[in-house]
């Protein structure tokens, strides 16, 4: 079934780069590469934090210098816009006040943005669970592809090697849009698409009485999905079923294959459930060695009653 927004997802007209200014050196190489491939206009957005607006007067008393913070941000973004323009790419800067995640969402609507690019960062002892609040809120709020670049992501160095796009799928009907997007992107990048489905560890399946025949069933479903998604583009598609922890297996597969991109379909759940139950997406975003493109599933499309095996595969 054709996805209505697929064309603009594959060929974005505007890419919004949400930055806190400290991550521009990491984000801009990817942003420029994306703009080169798609011909998109880049829009660099920064929302100053409240602490950035604090200054001191002659008596040493603190006050909010909003104008100074906005001018500082504008000066910081200007060289990056000029660098993109030297590459013959359209690029503009936008500095706004308010809540960063809300301003990103508002800019997406106002400018009809087709893709968001932002950085993730891990902090402290809980680094495996934290991306930064802005990234988390944006992922929950927009229904367009969001490309995240984590601190461990690096531009490919080897030339001539096979390019790989990795798509981790749950095999639910709602995963079809993200699978189609992954296949189209693989074709655009002239890359091989690897469809990966992670089942629970074998001993866990045996302990819980989950049929071991799920391997063959999952592989059959993956093969069907591969044929379905690859038919229109002619992209080479490989299906893989493995056992283990989903985030660990996804990251390991991406590292071993030297993946250029990971594509994930993010499940719509309540904020509490997202923080406590299903952290697979967030762990991958925080530690991937390449960018991760996430497409949030619409709430109305979620199947409410999942099998126990499918539920375990997300944990």
N, C-alpha and C positions, 0 to 999 in steps of 0.2 A: 504494500500500500504506500503510495507516495506521501512524503512528509511535506506539508505546506510550506514550511520555512526553510527547507533544506538548501535551496539555492543561495539564500542570503547567509546561511551558516557556512557554506563552503566558499562563497565569494563575497566576503564582507565588504561593505562600502565604508564603514567607519569602525575602527578598533579603538576602544577606550582603554587607556593605560592608567590605572589607578596607582598612585605612587605616594610614599611618605617622604620622598626626596632622598632618603638614605639608600634606596634600592635601585636607583636609576641606572647605575653602572651594570647591574645584573639584568634589569628588565629591557633596556633599550636595544641591545643586540638582537634579542628575540623579537621585539616589536618591529624593528626595521626589517628583519628577515620576513616576518609575517606580511608586512606592508609590501615588500618587494614581490612576494609570491602572489598576492591577491590584488594589488593595486589600491588597497584601502587607504583612507585618510586616517592619520593618527591624531588622537585627541588625548593630551596629557592632563590628567586631573589630580590636583592636590587639595586636600582639606587640612589646614593647619590645626594641630592639636592645641588644646587650651593652654598647655604649658609653653607653647611657642609664642604666645601672645603676651607673656609676662615680661615687663621691663621695670626698671627702677628710675624714680625721679631723682632730682638733685639731692634730696634728703635721704635717699636710699629706700624710699617707700615703694612697694610694688604696685603696679597698675597694669591694666590690659591695654597693650598697644596693638590693636587689631590691624590698623592701617600698616604699621611696620611689618607685621607678620605676613600680610598679603603681598606687600612689595618685595619682601625677601623671597617668598616662594616664586613670585613671577620672575625675579632675576635668576633664581636657581634653575627654572625650567627653560628659560630662553636659549641657553647654549645647546640644549638637547634638541629643541625645535630646529635650530639652525643646522645642526648636524644632519638631521633627517632631511631637511630641504636640500642640503648639498648632495644627497642621494636621489634628488628629484622626487621626493615624497612629500605629500601634503601633510603638514603637522602644525597643530595649534595647541596653546596652553590654556588651561582653565583652572582658576583658583577660586574656591568657594568656602564660605563659612558654614559651620553646622556639624552634624553627625556624619563622619566619613562614609559609613555604609549607606546611609540614607541619601547622601549626596551622589554616590555612585549610581544608586538605583534611579534617582531623579534624572541624572544625566543620560542614563540609558534610554529612558522614556523621551526626554526632550529632544535628543539628537538622533533618535532611532538607531541606536548603536546595535551592531550585529555580533560583536564579540568583545568580551572584557579580558584584559590581560592584567594580572596583578601578581605581586610577590607574596610568598608565605615565609614565615619564620617560626622557628621553634625556640622555646625558652625553658631554661631551668631543668629540674629533674623530671618534669612532666612533658619534656619536649616531644615525646612520641604522640602526645595527645593534643598539643596546642599548635595552631596555625597562625594565631593572631586573630583577634576578634573581628576585624574588618573583613578578612577573607571568609571567615565562617558565615558572617551575616550576609555577605554578597552572594555566596553560594546558595543560601536559603531563599534569597529574594528575587533572583532573576531567572527567566526561562529562556535564556540564550546561552550559547557555549561560553564557558569561563575558562580561560587558559591560565594556569598558575605555574609560576616558576619558583621552585624552592631553592634553598641555599646550597643543595647538592647537585642542582642541574647544571650541565655544562654543554656548550656548543659542540657538535660533532667535529672531530679532528680528522679522522680517516676519510679519505676520498676513494671512491670506486667501490666501497663495500656495500653490501646489500642493505637497503634501508628497510626498517621495520616499524610498523605502527601496531601497537598492542592494544587490543580491546578486551577488557575483562567483563564478562557478561554473566548475569544471573539466570539467563534463559527464560525469564518471564516475558510475557507478551509485551510488557511495557519497555523492555530493553531494545525493541526493534528500532526506534528512532536513533538511539546512540550507536547501534551497530551499523545502521545505514550511514550515519555521519562518519564513523570510523572508516568504512569502506570507501566512501567518496574522498576522504582526506588521503587515504593510502594511494588511491588512483592519482590524485593531484600531485602527491609527492613522488610518484613512481616507486612506491614502496610495497613490500609484502605486508598483508594484514594477517596478524595472528589473533585468532579468537580463543580466549582462555576462560575456562570455567573451573572453579575451585570447589571440590567437594570436601566435606569434613575428613579428618584423619581416619584411616581404616579402622584403627582400634576403637575410636569413638563411635563410628558407625556400628561396629559389632556390639559394643556395649549398650547402645541405645536401640538395637534391633532394626536398624535401617538397612534395607536390602542392598547387598553388595552389587547387584545388577545395575545399580544406578550409573555405574561407569559407562556401560554400553548404551544405556538410554541417553545419558548426557551427550556422549559422543555422536549418537545418531541425531539428536536435536541440533548439536553444533554443526554437523555436516549439512543439515537442512538449512540452517541459518546462513552458513557460508555460501551455499548455492544461491540462496535467495538474495543476499546482499551483494554478492559478487557478479550476479548476472548482468546488471546494467552497466557496470564499469569495466568488467574484464580484469579486475585486479586479482592477483594471486592471493588465495586465502588458505590459511592452515588452521585446523581445529586442534585444540589441546585440552585434555582433561587431566587435572592433577589433584592430589589430596594434600591437605594441610591448612595452615592459617591463611586466609585470603590475602591479607595485606603483605605478608612475608612472601607468599608465592608470586604475587603480582610484581613486587619489587625485584625479586630474584630473576624472574623471567625477563623483565625489562633490562636488567643489568647484563644478564648473560647474552641477550640478543643485541645489545647496544641499541635499544629502541630509540627512534627519533621522537616519538610521541606516544603517550598513553591516553586512551580515551575511556572514560568511565561514565556510566549513567548513575546519577546520584538519586537515591530514594527519598521521596518526600515523607518526612515523619515529623512529629512534634519536636520542639526544641529540646525537651527533656530527653526524649528517646534518642535524638541525634547525638546528644552529649554522653549518654550512658550505655546505649545498647550497640549501635552500629558505628564503629569508628574506622571501618576499613577505608573508606574514601579519604578521610582526614589523615590517616597514617600514610597512605600512598602520596598524598599531596605534599606532606611535610618532608618526605625522604626520597622522592623519586630523583633519578639521575638525569631525567629529561623533563620537558614540560608535560603537564597533565591537562587535558581538555575535558571538562566536566559538563555534562548536560543534565539539568535537573528534570526529573520526571514530573509531569503534571499530576496534581493530587487526584484528579478525577479518573486518571488512567490506572491507578494502582489497584492491583488485585488484593482484596481485603483478606482473603483466607489463603495463606501459603502453606505448603506442606512442611513437615518438620525438617526434612532434608534441606529444602530451600532456605528455611530460616537459619539453620545451622551454618549454611554456607556463607551467610553474611556476618557471622560473629567473629 
